[in-house]
Amino acid sequence: MVENAEIVIVGGGIAGLATAVALKRVGFQAQVLERHQELRAGGTALGLFPNAWFALRALGVDHKLTNTYQIFTKALTTNLETGASQEMVLPMKKDRGDDIGVRYVKREDLLKALAEELPPDTIRFSSKLISIKSETLEDSSKITALHLDDGTIIKAKVVIGCDGVHSAVAQWLGLSQPLNSGRSAAYGLSVFPEDHGFEMMVWQYLGVGIRAGFIPLNSRELYWFFLHDSSSLEQDVSRSPEMILKEITDNLAKNFPSDFLTVAKRTDLSTLAWAPLRFRIPWNVALGRAQDGNVTVSGDAMHPMTPDIGQGGCSALEDAVVLARCLSQSHTSAANDKQWVQKGLKRYVDERKWRVAGLIAGSWLSGWVQQSGCGAQKWWSSATRWFRDRYLYKFVLPRLVDWVWKDCGDLSFPVKQ
């Protein structure tokens, strides 16, 4: 069966839903193809930094979350080798007369807040993309044919790939495959029947090749993470939540403070995951082909990055606002220009590529330094730890954070930088 569509978004995660909401707010109707049978509302949590809240405000959904989740102003990092602790103040932005800071939000709540803004028939579930083909019409305009696993062919005037790290759309565009960083991460959501008693701040622990911590989401739930050097063992245990938790609590983190172990042992196993951390080479994003005619990518499909400065989901929300604004502005000034789609998508990529390339590089470097150059046996590890413990949290990270927290503007006009 052949269907026609104006705009098709491949992927119903944070990037896909946010893009659909942004397009709706500027007058475009998009269809979202999600390969799962329902909204992927599970998982753990993510940090939403000021740049994400600026984007959520532009999307009109920030108020759904700010009343539930509080602003974090402090992070405490403890060195497991020396026992020394460093406190880092998380600054807030007051660009618009009010405080916008760091909040940690359950992924489920963010997805639901976005999905509620869309008409009921926007998301098409159980729709797995098999292949992509470009076609040129008689008037020289282009459409893209999306072949689904149920035999359906959707011919779209605009295709936006929001299909994650292993994006089929990014592969079709010719972007490089994401690289393995040599590090892996386990994530979980812990639930306490009564008040857990921890202060509402970021608790973090540093070892050689290890970085872990936990963050209270409310009085009963905490999000925790454990980042470490990858090993072949992961292939054996990553399929079983019980084995993942046992490996962390009984082996990798057995000498951690009791607070961390207490949190980890209260994990809701349905939320537990363990996976390698991947990223796309920054210069491939900056110089590669992230747009071809009426096809582009957004979110992890465009710029997969490690989670070390918490910008994966935040930058995807930025993408949504910028993409919708560029298409809207291009359409408004198009007149009889049949190439307005291509020009709008090109404007979007040009505006985003250098920023997200910088985020990828900054995230990788931050993670590498925080985990002591990733390895106790490397000759540079001791020098990296020396720099980390004396300068990273006092001088480098605050400046990196200040650069990261950019206002992407609203859906009418970009912010002048």
C-alpha positions in Angstrom: 0.0 0.0 0.0 1.3 3.5 -0.9 0.5 6.5 1.2 1.4 10.2 0.8 2.5 12.4 3.7 3.9 16.0 4.1 6.3 15.4 6.9 7.4 12.1 8.4 9.5 11.8 11.5 11.2 8.4 12.0 11.4 7.6 15.7 9.1 8.4 18.6 11.6 9.1 21.3 12.4 12.5 22.9 13.8 14.0 19.6 10.9 12.7 17.5 8.1 13.8 19.8 9.7 17.2 20.5 10.1 17.8 16.7 6.5 16.9 16.1 5.3 19.3 18.8 7.5 22.1 17.4 6.3 21.6 13.9 2.7 21.6 15.1 3.2 24.9 16.9 4.4 26.6 13.6 1.6 25.1 11.6 2.9 21.9 10.1 1.4 18.4 10.7 3.8 15.6 11.0 3.4 11.8 11.3 5.7 10.0 13.7 6.8 6.4 12.9 7.5 4.4 16.0 8.7 0.8 15.6 7.5 -0.3 19.1 3.9 -1.2 19.9 3.5 1.7 22.3 5.2 4.8 23.6 8.6 3.9 25.0 7.9 5.6 28.3 10.1 3.3 30.4 13.7 3.8 31.4 15.3 6.0 34.0 15.8 9.7 34.2 17.8 12.5 32.5 19.1 15.8 33.6 17.4 18.8 31.9 19.7 21.8 32.0 18.8 25.4 31.4 19.1 25.1 27.6 16.6 22.3 27.7 14.1 24.4 29.7 14.4 27.2 27.2 13.5 24.7 24.5 10.7 23.2 26.5 9.3 26.7 27.1 9.3 27.3 23.4 7.5 24.0 22.9 4.9 25.1 25.5 5.4 22.1 27.8 7.8 23.3 30.5 5.0 24.1 33.0 4.0 20.4 33.0 7.3 19.4 34.6 8.5 22.4 36.7 5.8 21.9 39.3 6.9 18.3 39.9 10.7 18.5 39.8 12.8 21.0 41.8 15.9 22.9 40.8 19.3 21.4 41.8 21.9 23.9 43.0 24.7 21.7 44.3 26.8 18.6 43.3 29.1 16.8 45.7 31.9 14.8 44.2 34.0 12.4 46.4 37.3 10.9 45.4 37.3 7.3 46.5 41.1 7.1 46.6 41.7 10.0 48.9 38.3 10.5 50.5 38.4 14.2 49.7 35.1 15.8 48.5 34.5 18.8 46.3 31.3 20.8 46.1 30.3 22.4 42.9 27.5 25.0 42.7 25.2 24.6 39.8 24.4 28.1 38.6 21.1 29.2 37.3 20.1 31.3 34.3 18.1 34.5 34.8 18.0 35.7 31.2 14.2 36.1 31.1 13.6 37.5 34.6 13.1 34.2 36.3 15.3 31.3 37.5 15.9 28.4 35.1 18.2 25.7 36.5 19.0 22.0 36.5 16.2 19.5 37.1 16.4 15.8 36.9 13.2 14.3 35.3 11.9 10.9 34.7 12.1 10.1 31.0 8.6 8.7 31.1 7.2 12.0 32.3 9.0 14.0 29.6 7.7 11.8 26.8 4.2 11.9 28.1 4.3 15.7 28.4 5.3 15.9 24.7 2.9 13.2 23.5 -0.1 15.0 25.1 0.5 18.0 22.8 0.0 15.9 19.7 -3.3 14.8 18.0 -4.1 11.2 18.8 -3.3 9.9 15.3 0.1 11.5 15.1 2.1 8.5 16.3 2.0 5.4 14.2 3.1 2.5 16.3 4.6 -0.9 15.1 6.1 0.9 12.1 9.6 -0.2 11.5 11.6 1.4 8.7 13.2 -1.1 6.3 14.6 1.1 3.5 14.7 4.6 2.1 14.6 5.7 -1.6 14.7 9.1 -3.1 12.4 10.0 -6.1 12.4 13.1 -8.3 9.0 14.2 -9.6 8.2 15.8 -13.0 8.4 19.3 -11.6 12.0 18.5 -10.3 10.9 18.4 -6.7 11.9 15.5 -4.6 10.0 13.0 -2.4 11.4 10.2 -0.3 9.8 6.8 -0.2 9.9 5.1 3.2 9.5 1.3 3.0 8.1 -0.2 6.2 8.2 -3.8 7.4 4.5 -4.4 6.9 4.8 -3.6 3.2 3.6 0.0 3.4 5.4 2.6 1.4 5.0 6.2 2.6 6.0 8.9 0.1 7.0 12.0 2.1 7.9 15.5 1.1 10.0 15.9 4.3 11.8 13.1 6.3 13.4 13.8 9.7 15.3 10.9 11.2 15.0 10.8 14.9 15.8 7.1 15.1 18.6 7.1 17.7 22.3 6.2 17.8 22.0 3.4 15.1 19.9 5.6 12.8 18.9 4.2 9.5 18.3 7.7 8.2 21.8 8.8 9.2 23.3 5.8 7.5 21.3 6.6 4.3 22.7 10.2 4.5 26.2 8.8 4.7 27.1 9.9 8.3 29.8 7.8 9.9 28.9 5.0 12.3 29.1 6.0 16.0 32.3 4.9 17.7 32.6 2.9 20.9 34.1 5.2 23.6 35.7 2.3 25.4 33.4 3.0 28.4 30.1 1.6 29.4 27.3 2.7 31.7 24.6 1.1 33.8 21.5 3.1 34.8 18.7 2.4 37.2 15.8 3.9 39.1 15.6 3.1 42.8 12.4 3.2 44.8 12.1 3.6 48.6 8.7 2.8 50.3 9.3 5.7 52.6 11.5 8.9 52.5 15.0 7.9 51.4 16.5 10.8 53.5 19.1 12.0 51.0 19.6 15.7 50.4 18.4 16.9 47.0 21.7 17.3 45.3 23.9 15.3 42.9 26.0 12.7 44.7 29.0 11.5 42.7 32.0 9.2 43.3 35.2 9.0 41.4 37.7 6.2 41.1 40.3 5.0 38.6 38.3 4.3 35.4 35.0 4.6 37.3 32.5 7.4 37.9 29.2 6.7 39.6 26.5 8.5 41.6 22.9 9.0 42.4 20.4 11.8 42.2 17.1 12.1 44.2 14.1 12.8 41.9 11.7 13.2 44.8 11.4 11.9 48.4 11.0 8.3 47.3 12.8 7.8 43.9 16.4 8.1 43.0 18.2 7.8 39.7 21.7 6.2 39.8 24.4 5.6 37.3 27.7 3.7 37.1 30.2 4.4 34.3 33.3 2.3 33.9 35.8 1.0 31.4 34.2 -1.5 29.0 35.0 -5.2 29.3 34.0 -8.5 27.6 32.0 -9.4 30.7 29.2 -7.1 29.7 28.1 -9.3 26.9 27.4 -12.1 29.4 25.5 -10.1 32.0 23.8 -7.2 30.1 20.8 -9.3 29.1 19.8 -10.0 32.7 18.9 -7.1 35.1 19.5 -9.4 38.0 23.1 -10.2 36.8 23.8 -6.5 36.0 22.8 -5.5 39.6 24.8 -8.4 41.1 27.9 -7.5 39.1 27.8 -3.9 40.2 27.0 -4.4 43.9 29.1 -7.5 44.5 32.1 -6.7 42.3 32.5 -3.4 40.5 31.2 -1.2 43.3 31.7 -3.5 46.3 34.1 -1.0 48.0 31.9 2.0 47.3 30.3 4.0 50.2 27.3 2.3 51.8 25.0 5.1 50.6 25.6 4.2 46.9 25.1 0.5 47.6 21.9 1.1 49.5 20.5 3.1 46.6 21.6 0.5 44.0 20.1 -2.4 45.9 16.7 -0.8 45.9 16.6 -0.7 42.0 13.4 -1.4 40.1 14.9 -4.1 37.9 12.5 -3.1 35.0 14.4 0.2 34.7 18.0 -1.3 34.8 20.1 -1.2 31.6 23.8 -1.6 30.7 25.2 -0.5 27.4 28.4 0.9 25.8 28.8 4.6 25.4 29.0 5.7 21.8 29.6 9.0 20.0 29.9 10.2 16.5 33.2 11.9 15.5 32.7 15.6 15.9 34.2 16.6 12.6 31.9 14.1 10.8 28.9 16.0 12.2 30.4 19.4 11.4 31.6 18.5 7.9 29.5 15.5 7.0 26.2 15.4 5.2 23.4 15.7 7.7 20.9 16.8 5.1 20.3 15.7 1.6 17.4 17.4 -0.3 14.3 16.9 1.9 15.9 14.5 4.4 17.7 15.4 7.6 18.4 14.0 11.1 17.9 15.2 14.7 18.8 14.1 18.2 21.0 11.0 18.7 20.6 10.3 15.0 22.6 13.4 14.2 24.9 13.8 17.2 25.2 10.7 19.5 27.4 11.7 22.4 28.5 10.4 25.8 26.5 11.5 28.8 29.3 13.3 30.7 27.9 16.8 30.4 24.2 15.7 30.3 23.5 17.1 26.8 22.0 14.2 24.8 18.4 14.9 25.5 18.9 18.6 26.0 20.4 19.1 22.6 17.7 17.0 21.0 15.1 19.5 22.4 17.2 22.4 21.0 17.2 20.6 17.6 13.4 20.5 17.6 13.0 24.2 18.1 15.6 25.2 15.6 14.4 22.8 12.9 10.8 23.9 13.2 11.8 27.6 13.2 14.0 27.2 10.1 11.3 25.4 8.1 8.7 27.9 9.2 10.9 30.9 8.2 11.8 29.2 4.9 8.2 28.5 4.1 7.1 32.1 5.0 9.6 33.6 2.5 9.2 30.9 -0.1 6.6 32.5 -2.4 6.9 30.3 -5.5 10.2 28.8 -4.5 9.9 25.0 -4.8 13.2 24.5 -3.0 12.0 26.0 0.3 12.1 22.7 2.1 15.7 22.0 1.1 16.7 25.6 2.1 15.0 25.4 5.4 16.6 22.0 6.3 20.0 23.3 5.2 19.6 26.4 7.4 18.8 24.1 10.3 21.9 21.9 9.8 24.1 25.0 9.3 22.8 26.4 12.6 23.2 23.2 14.6 26.3 21.4 13.3 29.1 23.3 14.9 27.3 23.6 18.3 26.6 19.9 18.6 30.0 19.0 17.3 31.4 21.0 20.2 29.0 19.3 22.6 30.2 15.9 21.4 33.9 16.9 21.9 33.3 18.5 25.3 31.3 15.6 26.5 33.9 13.0 25.5 36.8 15.0 26.9 34.9 15.7 30.2 34.2 12.0 30.6 37.8 11.0 29.8 39.2 13.3 32.4 36.7 12.5 35.1 37.4 8.8 34.7 41.2 9.5 35.0 42.1 9.0 31.4 40.2 5.7 31.4 42.6 3.3 33.0 44.9 2.8 35.9 47.7 1.3 33.8 48.0 4.2 31.3 51.1 6.5 31.9 48.9 9.6 31.8 46.4 8.4 34.3 48.1 9.9 37.4 48.6 13.3 35.6 44.9 13.3 34.5 43.8 12.6 38.1 46.0 15.4 39.4 44.4 17.8 36.9 40.9 16.6 37.6 41.2 16.9 41.4 42.7 20.4 41.3 41.3 22.2 38.3 38.4 20.4 36.6 35.6 21.0 39.0 36.8 24.4 40.2 37.7 26.0 36.9 37.0 24.0 33.7 33.6 22.5 34.2 31.9 25.7 35.4 33.1 27.4 32.2 32.1 24.5 30.0 28.7 24.5 31.7 28.2 28.2 31.1 28.9 27.7 27.4 26.6 24.7 27.2 23.6 26.5 28.7 22.6 28.4 25.6 19.1 29.8 24.8 18.0 28.4 21.4 15.3 31.0 21.1 11.6 30.6 20.4 9.7 29.4 17.4 9.6 32.8 15.8 13.1 34.2 16.0 16.5 32.9 16.9 18.5 34.4 19.7 21.4 36.6 18.4 24.7 35.2 19.7 
